[in-house]
Amino acid sequence: MVPLPGVVLYERKMPHGPLVRIRRTSEDGVQPIRVVLEVDRRAGTPRAAAGGTPPPLRSLEGDDEAVLCDELRPLAQSDAEVARLLREKGYR
């Protein structure tokens, strides 16, 4: 499996298989810090070995990684919110 660029700040598996993750995409020491909320629907499947990154459902920029992660975590922890974001982006 190809490693993801950036740093995974939060990750959980949804009941039907995909991974929800919050990931920092900016490099260490770069300001502003950018974090994204994404759903990896290929997780746990043979296609996951192909690598790549899923499109972000939401992204934030700011000065404090912990604050940005705290803002996205409620969305990431809710299956209903993840489904809503997927629908809004046209991924479902």
OpenMM code with the backbone's topology and positions (N, CA, C; nanometers):
from openmm import Vec3, app, unit

residues = "MET VAL PRO LEU PRO GLY VAL VAL LEU TYR GLU ARG LYS MET PRO HIS GLY PRO LEU VAL ARG ILE ARG ARG THR SER GLU ASP GLY VAL GLN PRO ILE ARG VAL VAL LEU GLU VAL ASP ARG ARG ALA GLY THR PRO ARG ALA ALA ALA GLY GLY THR PRO PRO PRO LEU ARG SER LEU GLU GLY ASP ASP GLU ALA VAL LEU CYS ASP GLU LEU ARG PRO LEU ALA GLN SER ASP ALA GLU VAL ALA ARG LEU LEU ARG GLU LYS GLY TYR ARG".split()
positions = [
    Vec3(0.0843, -0.1187, 0.0000),
    Vec3(0.0000, 0.0000, 0.0000),
    Vec3(0.0881, 0.1241, 0.0000),
    Vec3(0.0505, 0.2220, -0.0788),
    Vec3(0.1240, 0.3466, -0.0898),
    Vec3(0.0869, 0.4364, 0.0277),
    Vec3(0.1859, 0.4920, 0.1011),
    Vec3(0.1516, 0.5780, 0.2148),
    Vec3(0.0863, 0.7084, 0.1694),
    Vec3(-0.0028, 0.7591, 0.2516),
    Vec3(-0.0682, 0.8866, 0.2234),
    Vec3(0.0287, 1.0018, 0.2455),
    Vec3(0.0195, 1.1046, 0.1626),
    Vec3(0.0969, 1.2245, 0.1927),
    Vec3(0.0345, 1.2954, 0.3128),
    Vec3(0.1156, 1.3636, 0.3888),
    Vec3(0.0631, 1.4339, 0.5050),
    Vec3(0.0572, 1.3453, 0.6275),
    Vec3(-0.0111, 1.3931, 0.7285),
    Vec3(-0.0189, 1.3240, 0.8574),
    Vec3(-0.1652, 1.2976, 0.8905),
    Vec3(-0.1974, 1.1731, 0.9232),
    Vec3(-0.3339, 1.1388, 0.9635),
    Vec3(-0.3527, 1.1806, 1.1085),
    Vec3(-0.4516, 1.2680, 1.1322),
    Vec3(-0.4793, 1.3207, 1.2660),
    Vec3(-0.5925, 1.2454, 1.3345),
    Vec3(-0.6809, 1.1878, 1.2546),
    Vec3(-0.7957, 1.1132, 1.3079),
    Vec3(-0.8376, 1.0149, 1.1999),
    Vec3(-0.8781, 0.8945, 1.2441),
    Vec3(-0.9242, 0.7954, 1.1476),
    Vec3(-1.0195, 0.6995, 1.2167),
    Vec3(-1.1274, 0.6640, 1.1470),
    Vec3(-1.2191, 0.5634, 1.1993),
    Vec3(-1.2799, 0.4894, 1.0817),
    Vec3(-1.3164, 0.3657, 1.1074),
    Vec3(-1.3803, 0.2834, 1.0054),
    Vec3(-1.5309, 0.2942, 1.0208),
    Vec3(-1.5988, 0.3187, 0.9098),
    Vec3(-1.7441, 0.3236, 0.9110),
    Vec3(-1.7977, 0.1807, 0.9135),
    Vec3(-1.9217, 0.1608, 0.9589),
    Vec3(-1.9779, 0.0257, 0.9691),
    Vec3(-1.9777, -0.0523, 0.8371),
    Vec3(-1.9901, 0.0170, 0.7249),
    Vec3(-1.9942, -0.0516, 0.5957),
    Vec3(-1.8587, -0.0550, 0.5249),
    Vec3(-1.7501, -0.0177, 0.5933),
    Vec3(-1.6164, -0.0401, 0.5398),
    Vec3(-1.5264, 0.0776, 0.5122),
    Vec3(-1.5753, 0.1892, 0.4567),
    Vec3(-1.4837, 0.2998, 0.4261),
    Vec3(-1.4189, 0.3590, 0.5511),
    Vec3(-1.3047, 0.4236, 0.5304),
    Vec3(-1.2362, 0.4947, 0.6383),
    Vec3(-1.2654, 0.6430, 0.6276),
    Vec3(-1.2988, 0.7041, 0.7396),
    Vec3(-1.3123, 0.8491, 0.7483),
    Vec3(-1.1850, 0.8983, 0.8129),
    Vec3(-1.1235, 0.9989, 0.7539),
    Vec3(-1.0002, 1.0487, 0.8145),
    Vec3(-0.9903, 1.1999, 0.8045),
    Vec3(-0.9218, 1.2540, 0.9049),
    Vec3(-0.8801, 1.3936, 0.9029),
    Vec3(-0.7291, 1.3890, 0.8849),
    Vec3(-0.6822, 1.4609, 0.7841),
    Vec3(-0.5398, 1.4531, 0.7503),
    Vec3(-0.4836, 1.5927, 0.7279),
    Vec3(-0.3645, 1.6176, 0.7848),
    Vec3(-0.2945, 1.7432, 0.7566),
    Vec3(-0.2251, 1.7271, 0.6229),
    Vec3(-0.2507, 1.8186, 0.5302),
    Vec3(-0.1901, 1.8087, 0.3974),
    Vec3(-0.0738, 1.9052, 0.3794),
    Vec3(-0.0625, 2.0031, 0.4671),
    Vec3(0.0506, 2.0957, 0.4582),
    Vec3(0.1741, 2.0327, 0.5235),
    Vec3(0.2904, 2.0723, 0.4781),
    Vec3(0.4142, 2.0192, 0.5333),
    Vec3(0.4423, 2.0807, 0.6697),
    Vec3(0.5251, 2.0114, 0.7491),
    Vec3(0.5638, 2.0622, 0.8812),
    Vec3(0.6252, 2.2007, 0.8687),
    Vec3(0.5831, 2.2905, 0.9563),
    Vec3(0.6390, 2.4244, 0.9612),
    Vec3(0.5781, 2.5226, 0.8635),
    Vec3(0.4918, 2.4775, 0.7752),
    Vec3(0.4289, 2.5648, 0.6763),
    Vec3(0.3024, 2.6257, 0.7366),
    Vec3(0.2873, 2.7559, 0.7197),
    Vec3(0.1685, 2.8265, 0.7657),
    Vec3(0.0984, 2.8862, 0.6457),
    Vec3(-0.0288, 2.8858, 0.6336),
    Vec3(-0.1217, 2.8271, 0.7280),
    Vec3(-0.1224, 2.6749, 0.7163),
    Vec3(-0.1667, 2.6109, 0.8220),
    Vec3(-0.1807, 2.4659, 0.8251),
    Vec3(-0.3110, 2.4321, 0.7524),
    Vec3(-0.3064, 2.3286, 0.6676),
    Vec3(-0.4268, 2.2857, 0.5959),
    Vec3(-0.4606, 2.1432, 0.6367),
    Vec3(-0.5860, 2.1212, 0.6764),
    Vec3(-0.6344, 1.9876, 0.7094),
    Vec3(-0.7573, 1.9585, 0.6250),
    Vec3(-0.7758, 1.8308, 0.5927),
    Vec3(-0.8902, 1.7899, 0.5113),
    Vec3(-0.9643, 1.6760, 0.5789),
    Vec3(-1.0938, 1.6693, 0.5540),
    Vec3(-1.1777, 1.5569, 0.5934),
    Vec3(-1.2035, 1.4788, 0.4658),
    Vec3(-1.1751, 1.3493, 0.4684),
    Vec3(-1.1923, 1.2674, 0.3491),
    Vec3(-1.2470, 1.1304, 0.3864),
    Vec3(-1.3057, 1.0627, 0.2877),
    Vec3(-1.3562, 0.9272, 0.3050),
    Vec3(-1.2869, 0.8401, 0.2005),
    Vec3(-1.2146, 0.7399, 0.2495),
    Vec3(-1.1459, 0.6470, 0.1611),
    Vec3(-1.2359, 0.5254, 0.1424),
    Vec3(-1.3112, 0.5254, 0.0327),
    Vec3(-1.4056, 0.4167, 0.0068),
    Vec3(-1.3357, 0.2915, -0.0446),
    Vec3(-1.2087, 0.3029, -0.0818),
    Vec3(-1.1332, 0.1862, -0.1296),
    Vec3(-1.0641, 0.1118, -0.0157),
    Vec3(-1.0681, 0.1651, 0.1033),
    Vec3(-0.9993, 0.1029, 0.2178),
    Vec3(-1.0456, -0.0408, 0.2358),
    Vec3(-0.9501, -0.1296, 0.2542),
    Vec3(-0.9822, -0.2696, 0.2780),
    Vec3(-1.0169, -0.3479, 0.1525),
    Vec3(-1.0021, -0.2855, 0.0354),
    Vec3(-1.0292, -0.3546, -0.0904),
    Vec3(-0.8990, -0.3682, -0.1688),
    Vec3(-0.8958, -0.4546, -0.2676),
    Vec3(-0.7746, -0.4667, -0.3496),
    Vec3(-0.7359, -0.3359, -0.4196),
    Vec3(-0.8327, -0.2505, -0.4493),
    Vec3(-0.8022, -0.1221, -0.5155),
    Vec3(-0.7235, -0.0272, -0.4269),
    Vec3(-0.7247, -0.0487, -0.2963),
    Vec3(-0.6512, 0.0394, -0.2051),
    Vec3(-0.5015, 0.0353, -0.2334),
    Vec3(-0.4519, -0.0760, -0.2846),
    Vec3(-0.3090, -0.0892, -0.3134),
    Vec3(-0.2642, 0.0037, -0.4254),
    Vec3(-0.3570, 0.0544, -0.5055),
    Vec3(-0.3223, 0.1445, -0.6146),
    Vec3(-0.2766, 0.2813, -0.5640),
    Vec3(-0.3056, 0.3116, -0.4383),
    Vec3(-0.2637, 0.4400, -0.3811),
    Vec3(-0.3572, 0.5527, -0.4218),
    Vec3(-0.3099, 0.6733, -0.4054),
    Vec3(-0.3904, 0.7914, -0.4342),
    Vec3(-0.4581, 0.8433, -0.3089),
    Vec3(-0.5142, 0.9601, -0.3216),
    Vec3(-0.5854, 1.0198, -0.2090),
    Vec3(-0.7275, 1.0532, -0.2525),
    Vec3(-0.8231, 1.0300, -0.1643),
    Vec3(-0.9616, 1.0641, -0.1978),
    Vec3(-0.9799, 1.2158, -0.1994),
    Vec3(-1.0815, 1.2618, -0.2707),
    Vec3(-1.1069, 1.4061, -0.2718),
    Vec3(-1.1554, 1.4525, -0.1343),
    Vec3(-1.1173, 1.5729, -0.0945),
    Vec3(-1.1612, 1.6222, 0.0366),
    Vec3(-1.3103, 1.6561, 0.0365),
    Vec3(-1.3767, 1.6198, 0.1464),
    Vec3(-1.5158, 1.6590, 0.1647),
    Vec3(-1.5238, 1.7982, 0.2253),
    Vec3(-1.4262, 1.8313, 0.3043),
    Vec3(-1.4171, 1.9619, 0.3695),
    Vec3(-1.2703, 1.9906, 0.3944),
    Vec3(-1.2283, 2.1136, 0.3814),
    Vec3(-1.0907, 2.1504, 0.4142),
    Vec3(-1.0918, 2.2808, 0.4924),
    Vec3(-0.9944, 2.2936, 0.5809),
    Vec3(-0.9802, 2.4132, 0.6637),
    Vec3(-0.8343, 2.4552, 0.6654),
    Vec3(-0.8110, 2.5830, 0.6801),
    Vec3(-0.6760, 2.6357, 0.6970),
    Vec3(-0.6733, 2.7237, 0.8202),
    Vec3(-0.5608, 2.7210, 0.8914),
    Vec3(-0.5463, 2.8029, 1.0105),
    Vec3(-0.4093, 2.7871, 1.0711),
    Vec3(-0.3926, 2.8418, 1.1911),
    Vec3(-0.2625, 2.8431, 1.2580),
    Vec3(-0.2431, 2.7295, 1.3570),
    Vec3(-0.3506, 2.6633, 1.3982),
    Vec3(-0.3411, 2.5620, 1.5034),
    Vec3(-0.4031, 2.4303, 1.4563),
    Vec3(-0.3185, 2.3302, 1.4402),
    Vec3(-0.3627, 2.1984, 1.3925),
    Vec3(-0.4708, 2.1382, 1.4828),
    Vec3(-0.4539, 2.1495, 1.6136),
    Vec3(-0.5493, 2.0915, 1.7078),
    Vec3(-0.6863, 2.1573, 1.6947),
    Vec3(-0.6907, 2.2867, 1.6774),
    Vec3(-0.8174, 2.3585, 1.6632),
    Vec3(-0.8872, 2.3159, 1.5338),
    Vec3(-0.8117, 2.3060, 1.4256),
    Vec3(-0.8692, 2.2644, 1.2980),
    Vec3(-0.9249, 2.1224, 1.3070),
    Vec3(-0.8500, 2.0344, 1.3700),
    Vec3(-0.8936, 1.8965, 1.3874),
    Vec3(-1.0203, 1.8911, 1.4729),
    Vec3(-1.0243, 1.9707, 1.5791),
    Vec3(-1.1429, 1.9757, 1.6659),
    Vec3(-1.2662, 2.0250, 1.5906),
    Vec3(-1.2473, 2.1142, 1.4926),
    Vec3(-1.3605, 2.1645, 1.4142),
    Vec3(-1.4162, 2.0572, 1.3208),
    Vec3(-1.3293, 1.9725, 1.2667),
    Vec3(-1.3732, 1.8697, 1.1730),
    Vec3(-1.4175, 1.7401, 1.2406),
    Vec3(-1.3704, 1.7153, 1.3613),
    Vec3(-1.3984, 1.5876, 1.4286),
    Vec3(-1.5481, 1.5570, 1.4428),
    Vec3(-1.6352, 1.6531, 1.4807),
    Vec3(-1.7782, 1.6188, 1.4914),
    Vec3(-1.8359, 1.5689, 1.3584),
    Vec3(-1.7925, 1.6259, 1.2476),
    Vec3(-1.8380, 1.5781, 1.1170),
    Vec3(-1.7860, 1.4372, 1.0912),
    Vec3(-1.6589, 1.4145, 1.1229),
    Vec3(-1.5963, 1.2848, 1.0975),
    Vec3(-1.6550, 1.1741, 1.1834),
    Vec3(-1.7057, 1.2070, 1.3007),
    Vec3(-1.7581, 1.1060, 1.3926),
    Vec3(-1.9032, 1.0700, 1.3653),
    Vec3(-1.9681, 1.1422, 1.2776),
    Vec3(-2.1099, 1.1196, 1.2503),
    Vec3(-2.1296, 1.0579, 1.1114),
    Vec3(-2.1833, 0.9363, 1.1071),
    Vec3(-2.2115, 0.8729, 0.9784),
    Vec3(-2.3091, 0.9568, 0.8966),
    Vec3(-2.4078, 1.0166, 0.9623),
    Vec3(-2.5072, 1.0979, 0.8926),
    Vec3(-2.4423, 1.2201, 0.8284),
    Vec3(-2.3509, 1.2855, 0.8999),
    Vec3(-2.2825, 1.4031, 0.8447),
    Vec3(-2.1918, 1.3646, 0.7283),
    Vec3(-2.1237, 1.2519, 0.7415),
    Vec3(-2.0370, 1.2052, 0.6325),
    Vec3(-2.1223, 1.1769, 0.5089),
    Vec3(-2.2354, 1.1089, 0.5269),
    Vec3(-2.3248, 1.0795, 0.4146),
    Vec3(-2.3768, 1.2083, 0.3510),
    Vec3(-2.4105, 1.3067, 0.4337),
    Vec3(-2.4580, 1.4363, 0.3820),
    Vec3(-2.3507, 1.5036, 0.2980),
    Vec3(-2.2271, 1.5059, 0.3480),
    Vec3(-2.1176, 1.5675, 0.2737),
    Vec3(-2.0898, 1.4944, 0.1430),
    Vec3(-2.0961, 1.3620, 0.1448),
    Vec3(-2.0778, 1.2841, 0.0218),
    Vec3(-2.1849, 1.3184, -0.0806),
    Vec3(-2.3099, 1.3310, -0.0346),
    Vec3(-2.4185, 1.3687, -0.1249),
    Vec3(-2.3980, 1.5104, -0.1813),
    Vec3(-2.3627, 1.6048, -0.0928),
    Vec3(-2.3421, 1.7429, -0.1360),
    Vec3(-2.2342, 1.7531, -0.2426),
    Vec3(-2.1293, 1.6743, -0.2293),
    Vec3(-2.0195, 1.6777, -0.3251),
    Vec3(-2.0474, 1.5934, -0.4494),
    Vec3(-2.1579, 1.5175, -0.4476),
    Vec3(-2.1939, 1.4365, -0.5624),
    Vec3(-2.1153, 1.3056, -0.5712),
    Vec3(-2.0628, 1.2595, -0.4594),
    Vec3(-1.9861, 1.1340, -0.4574),
    Vec3(-2.0734, 1.0143, -0.4260),
    Vec3(-2.2002, 1.0395, -0.3986),
    Vec3(-2.2919, 0.9319, -0.3638),
    Vec3(-2.4216, 0.9490, -0.4332),
] * unit.nanometer
topology = app.Topology()
chain = topology.addChain("A")
for resn in residues:
    res = topology.addResidue(resn, chain)
    for name in ("N", "CA", "C"):
        topology.addAtom(name, app.Element.getBySymbol(name[0]), res)
